[in-house]
Amino acid sequence: MSGTEGWGFTDDRGTELGAARVPLRVAAYVRAGAALLDLGVTPVAVYGSGHDGEALDPAKSGGLRAAGVSYLGPGRALGEEALSELRPDVIVDVTYDGKSPYALDETVAERLGIPLVALSVGSELTLPAILDRFATLAASLAAEPARSASGAESAVGPVPAVSGAEAAAVPAPAVSGAEPAEPTPAVDLAAAEALLRGVAVRSGVAVLALSGAGAEQVHLARPQAWPELAHLAGLGVRLLDPGPGPGANWLTGDWARVAELRPDLVLFDDREHATPPYELPSGVRLAPWNPETPPSPAAYARFFRDLAEALAAQAP
C-alpha cells in the first residue's frame, strides 16, 4: 500500500480509524513506539506515562535513542500546541482495559482530529496475540522490512505462534547462491522460546517477578495477569504466585513476604520509577525485567535469552 492510498485500521477498543492516505508521521507511547521501530516504522516522537519523567527511561527506550527519536515527556502533560507542532498523522498508544489509551488524554487527539490507535497489552490477550496485533499495525503503516536482533531484514507480518520443541525445527530461510540468511525476527523468537523451555525444564528454578516500591513495600506480580509472565509459565518457567489478597496485577506487601515465598531468582522491575530490591534471602539471583517490554519479536527474543542465561546460572 502506498502513501497515496487510503488507510484504515480497527484498534483493540473496536474503534474504526481511517485516513485519506497511509499515515507517515507516527507519534507513540514509548512502549508502542519502541515496538514499531523494531517492526520497521520509525516514530517522529514518543511520549511517556504518568510514571515517566522529563527524560526517556533507558529501561523502556529500546532502540529509540539510537534511532534519534525525540522524547516529549509524560503524555498526560502534552497539550494541543505540542502535538499540533509535531504534526503527527496518527498516534499509537496502548490500552490495559480495552477502553481507554493508557498514557495520553484522548480528548487532546480528538480536538486536533488526529486518529489515535490503542492496542491492548492487557491480560485478555496472549503474548503471541499482542505481538500479532503490533505486527499487523506496522504492516498497515507501510513498514519497511523489519530487522532481527542480528540486523537481518525480513518482511513484517503476523508473528507465528511457534514455541517449544517445534521452534527448534523452524529453519531460517535459505538464499540460493548466497551466504545462509540470518533468522527472521519470528524465527529468532521461536528459537529463544525453545532455548528457554529447555533451560527451564532442566533447572526447576523458582522465579518471582516484582516491582520495588521502597524499603517497606513491594509489588509482587500475579503471573497470570501479565501476558509475558503467563507465556513464560507456558514455556515451563516455574513462576511463584504471591497468594490471595487485593490487587488484580500485583499483590502489595513487604519484603518479608518475598523471603516467605523462597524464590531462587527474582525478576525485578528495572524501570526508573521502581526501586531496587531490598532484604532478599541470601543466594537469590537477580535478573532485570521490564514490565513494558516493547511488543516485538526482537525485544522478547532478547528477554527470553537473557532469562534462560539467568536460569542456567542459578540452577543447582
N, C-alpha and C positions, 0 to 999 in steps of 0.2 A: 504494500500500500504506500503510495507516495504522499508527500505533504500537501498535495493539491486536492486529494480526495477527502471525502467526509470521514468522520471518526465517531465511533460510538462504543460505549462500554457500560456495563451494568455492574456496580460495585457490590460489596457484601452487605450493604444496608438495603439492597434491592433498588437503589436509585439509578435510574437510567440517565446517562450523561451523553452529551453529543456536542460536536463542533463541526464547523464547515470544512475544516482541514485537520489533519493529524497534528496534535499539539507538539510543538518543537521546544518550547521553553517550559521546563518542569521544575516546580518548587515542591519540596517534600519534607516531611518529618524525617529526622536523621536516620532512624532505623529503615524507613522505606527508601530514602534516598541512597543509602549505602547498598541496599539490595539491588535497586535499579541500576546503580553504577556497575555492580558485578555482572548484571544481565545486559549491559551494553547501552544503557540510557544514562547519560551524564546530566544530573540536575544543574540548573543555573544557580541554585542556592538551596540550603536546608535550614530548618529551624528545630529547636529543641522542645522538650516537655517542661512541665512545671518543676521537675527535679533538676533541670539543667540551668547553668549559669550563663554568663556572657561569653564564655569560651567553649569551644567544642570539646566534649568529653572524649578523651582518647579511647576509652573502652568501647564507645559507641560509634566511632568515626569510620571504621572500616577503611576503604581506600579513598575516602573523600578528601582528606588533607593532601595526599599525594596528587590527586587529580585537580587540586586548586579550586574546589567547590567552596563558595562563600557560605559562612555560617551567620545566621541572622539573629541568634539569641532565642530565648524561650518563645514558643509560638503564641501563647496567650497574651504576650506583651506586644505582639505585632499589630499595628494599626493599618488602616486602609492606605495611608500615604506610603508606608514602607512597601506594602505589597504592590501598590499601583506603580511605584518607581521600578520595581523588579520586572514588571510586565510578563508575568507567567501566563502561559496558555492553559495550564492545568496545575492543580495542587494535589499531591498524593499524601494521604495520612493513613494511620491505622485505626482500627476500632477494636475494643475489647468486648463491647456489649452488643455489637451488630446494629447500633442505633446512632451513635454519635462519633465524630472524629475525636481522637484522643488528645491531640496536642494543640490544635488550632480552633479558635472560635469560628464556627462555621458561618455565622452571620456576616463576618468580615468578607469572606469569599462571596457570599450571596450578594452583598451590596455592590461588589465590584463586578459581578457577573462572571466570575471565574469558576469553571467546573471543579468540584472537589471530589476526588475518589478516596473512599475509605475501605481498605482491605482488612479483613478480620485476622487477628493474631491470637484470638481467644481460644478457650478450650473446646468450643463447639466444632472446631476443625482439627484434623490430624496435621502433623507437621508436613507430610507429603502434599496434603491438600493446600496448605498455606503456600508452600513453595510453588505449586502449580498455578495458583492464582497470581502470584507476582510474576511468574514467567509469562502468563497469558497477557497481563497488563503490559509488560515490557514489549512483547511481540506486537501488541496493538499500537504502541508508540513508535513503531518502525525502528526497533532497536538494531544497532549494528551487531555483528556476531559477538557473542559473549566470550569472555576469556576464562579459562580454567585457572586454578591457583598457580599452575605452572606457566601460564601465559599463552596457552594454545587457544586458537579460535574454534568456536563451534556455533551452530545455529541455535538461536533462542527458541525454546518451545516448552510444552508441558514436561515436567520432570517425572520420569518413570518412577513408580513406587517399587523399587527393587532393593532388597536388603538381604542380609544373612548369607546363607550358602549360595543362593542364586547369584549374589553380587560378584562373588569371586570368579564366576564363569562368564561374566559380561566382558566381551572383548572390546578393546579400543578399536575404532575404525581404522582400516588399513588404507594406505595410499599407494597405489600401484607405481612402482618405479621410483619411490622416494623413501626417505627415512620413515620408520614407523611413527605414526601420528601419536601425539600426546593424548591422554584420555580427555574426553569431554567433561564438563563440569558434572553432568549427571552420572557418568561412569565413575568419575573420581569420588563422588559422594557414595555411590554404591560400594566401591572398594573400601572406603573409610568405614562404612557401616559393617562390612564383613570383618574388617580388622578388629573393630571394637567388639563385635559379638564374640569373636574367638577369644579375645583377652578377657572379657567379662565372664565368660563361662569358666575359663580356667582359674581366674583369680578369686572369685567369690567375695570380692572386697565390698564392704558395706559403705554406701555413699549417702551423704546428707547434703542437700542443697539449702543454702541460707543467705540471708542478707542482713548484715550487721547494722544495728541502729544505736550504737553506743555501748558503753561498758555494762549497762544494766539491762539492755534489751536486744533481742534478736528476732528476726522474722524467719521462720522455718517453712520451707516450701512444701506444699502438698503436691506430690509428683503428678497425680492425675489431673491437676488443674493447669498444668503447664504442658503445651503440646510437645516441646522438645524433651522434657523430662519423661513424659509418657512414652515417647518414642524410644528413649534410652532404656526404659524398663522393658519395652518390647524387644530390644536387642540383647536383653539378658543382664543389663546392669542392675545390681541389687540396690535399689533406692529405698531409703528409710522414710516411712511416713511419720510425721510428728505426733499423730494421735488426735483424739477428739478435742474439740474446742471451737471457739469462734473464728471466723475468717474463712473465706472461700479459697483463696490462693495461698495464704500464709497463716500459720499459727504463730502468734506473737507470744514469746516467753522470755525467760532469762537464759544466761549461758549455762547454768546448771542443768537445764533441760537437754542441752547439746551433749553434755557428758553422760546423762542418763541413757541417751539413745545409742551410745557407744559406736560412733562411726569410725571407720578406718580411713576414710577420705572425705574431706569437706570441700564441696564446691561453693566457693564464696563469691558473692556479688562484687565484681570489681569496678562497677560504675562509680563515678566520683562522689555521688551523694551518699553512698553506703560507706560504713566504717569497717575497718579491718576486724578480723575475728579476735575475740578475747577468750582467755581461760579455756583453751582446748585441752583435752586429755593428752598426755604425752604419747608420742608415737603416731599421732594423727597427721596425715599428709594434707596439704592444702593445694587446691587447683583453682584457677580463676574461672568464673562463669559470668557471662554477660546475659542476663535475662532478656535483653533486647538484641540478641544476635541478629544481624541482617538476614531476612528470609531469602537466602540464595543458596544454591548447592555448594558454591565455593566456600562460603562462610561456615556452613555446617560441616563440610568435609574437614576443614581445619579444626573445628571444635572437637569433632569425633576423634580425630587422630591425636590431638593433644590429650583428650581424656583417656584414650587407650594407653598412651605412654604413662600417664599418671597411675592408672590401674596396675599396669605391669610393674611399675616401680614399688607399689605398695603391697603387691601380692606376697604371701608368705614364701 
